[in-house]
Amino acid sequence: MHHRCKDLTAHNDLLHQHLEDVSSQATRIRQAAGPSGEDAEDTSSSKLSELRSVVAYLRKEKEIVDLQLELSKQENTRLKVQIEHLSQNLQEVRATLAEVCHRVLAQNFNNHVYVRNVNEL
């Protein structure tokens, strides 16, 4: 997603440069044509309008990608915290299980010793 954001930014910069070039060309054409250059002005104006709409679209897309990136980072952080919490719980459960197993084994051993002592009597 970060790579896409960089691509969109580069593309946006390229379009801005192209827009500036077209604007300067339109100004030169208007100056050279004088009042009879209305057709060229309409063409330049429509191209300029199209480029502006493309730039606006790319800006919106960049904003969307930036928001998606931010949301992904937040989700990643949330999941890391959740993993850490679950890992701690797992360690506590393992420790409790080991303790219970140790107690059961000790109790079984004591019961075995008790039964053996009773049988010896």
C-alpha positions as CSV (number, residue, x, y, z in Angstrom):
1,M,0.0,0.0,0.0
2,H,2.9,2.3,0.8
3,H,4.3,1.6,-2.7
4,R,1.0,2.5,-4.3
5,C,0.9,5.8,-2.3
6,K,4.4,6.6,-3.6
7,D,3.3,5.8,-7.2
8,L,0.2,8.0,-6.9
9,T,2.3,10.9,-5.5
10,A,4.8,10.6,-8.4
11,H,2.0,10.4,-10.9
12,N,0.3,13.4,-9.2
13,D,3.5,15.4,-9.5
14,L,3.9,14.5,-13.1
15,L,0.3,15.7,-13.8
16,H,0.9,18.9,-12.0
17,Q,4.0,19.5,-14.2
18,H,1.9,18.7,-17.3
19,L,-0.8,21.0,-16.2
20,E,1.7,23.8,-15.8
21,D,3.1,23.1,-19.3
22,V,-0.4,23.1,-20.8
23,S,-1.3,26.3,-19.0
24,S,1.8,28.1,-20.3
25,Q,1.2,26.7,-23.8
26,A,-2.4,28.0,-23.7
27,T,-1.2,31.4,-22.6
28,R,1.3,31.6,-25.5
29,I,-1.3,30.4,-27.9
30,R,-3.8,33.0,-26.7
31,Q,-1.2,35.8,-26.9
32,A,-0.1,34.7,-30.4
33,A,-3.6,34.1,-31.8
34,G,-5.3,37.2,-30.4
35,P,-9.0,37.5,-30.7
36,S,-9.3,35.0,-33.6
37,G,-7.9,32.0,-31.6
38,E,-11.1,31.1,-29.8
39,D,-11.0,27.5,-31.2
40,A,-7.5,27.0,-29.8
41,E,-8.6,28.5,-26.5
42,D,-11.6,26.2,-26.3
43,T,-9.3,23.2,-27.0
44,S,-6.8,24.3,-24.4
45,S,-9.5,25.1,-21.9
46,S,-11.0,21.7,-22.3
47,K,-7.7,20.0,-22.0
48,L,-6.9,22.1,-18.9
49,S,-10.3,21.2,-17.5
50,E,-9.7,17.5,-18.1
51,L,-6.3,17.6,-16.5
52,R,-7.7,19.4,-13.5
53,S,-10.3,16.7,-13.1
54,V,-7.6,14.0,-13.3
55,V,-5.6,15.8,-10.7
56,A,-8.6,16.1,-8.4
57,Y,-9.3,12.4,-8.9
58,L,-5.7,11.5,-8.1
59,R,-5.8,13.7,-5.0
60,K,-8.9,11.9,-3.8
61,E,-7.4,8.5,-4.5
62,K,-4.2,9.5,-2.7
63,E,-6.3,10.6,0.3
64,I,-8.1,7.2,0.3
65,V,-4.9,5.3,0.1
66,D,-3.4,7.3,2.9
67,L,-6.4,6.6,5.1
68,Q,-6.3,2.9,4.2
69,L,-2.6,2.9,5.2
70,E,-3.3,4.6,8.5
71,L,-6.1,2.1,9.3
72,S,-3.9,-0.8,8.4
73,K,-1.2,0.5,10.7
74,Q,-3.7,0.9,13.5
75,E,-5.1,-2.6,12.9
76,N,-1.6,-4.0,12.9
77,T,-0.8,-2.3,16.3
78,R,-4.1,-3.6,17.7
79,L,-3.4,-7.2,16.6
80,K,0.2,-7.0,18.0
81,V,-1.2,-6.0,21.4
82,Q,-3.8,-8.8,21.2
83,I,-1.1,-11.3,20.4
84,E,1.0,-10.2,23.3
85,H,-1.9,-10.4,25.7
86,L,-2.8,-13.9,24.4
87,S,0.8,-15.0,24.7
88,Q,0.9,-13.9,28.3
89,N,-2.3,-15.8,29.0
90,L,-0.9,-18.9,27.4
91,Q,2.2,-18.7,29.5
92,E,0.1,-18.4,32.7
93,V,-2.1,-21.3,31.7
94,R,1.0,-23.5,30.9
95,A,2.5,-22.6,34.3
96,T,-0.8,-23.4,36.1
97,L,-1.1,-26.7,34.2
98,A,2.5,-27.7,35.1
99,E,1.8,-26.9,38.7
100,V,-1.4,-29.0,38.7
101,C,0.4,-31.9,37.1
102,H,3.2,-31.7,39.6
103,R,0.6,-31.7,42.5
104,V,-1.3,-34.7,41.0
105,L,1.9,-36.6,40.5
106,A,3.0,-35.9,44.1
107,Q,-0.4,-36.9,45.4
108,N,-0.3,-40.1,43.4
109,F,3.1,-40.9,44.7
110,N,1.9,-40.2,48.3
111,N,-1.2,-42.4,47.7
112,H,1.1,-45.1,46.3
113,V,3.3,-44.9,49.4
114,Y,0.3,-44.9,51.7
115,V,-1.2,-48.0,50.0
116,R,2.2,-49.8,50.1
117,N,2.5,-49.0,53.9
118,V,-1.0,-50.3,54.5
119,N,-0.3,-53.5,52.6
120,E,2.9,-54.0,54.6
121,L,0.9,-53.8,57.8
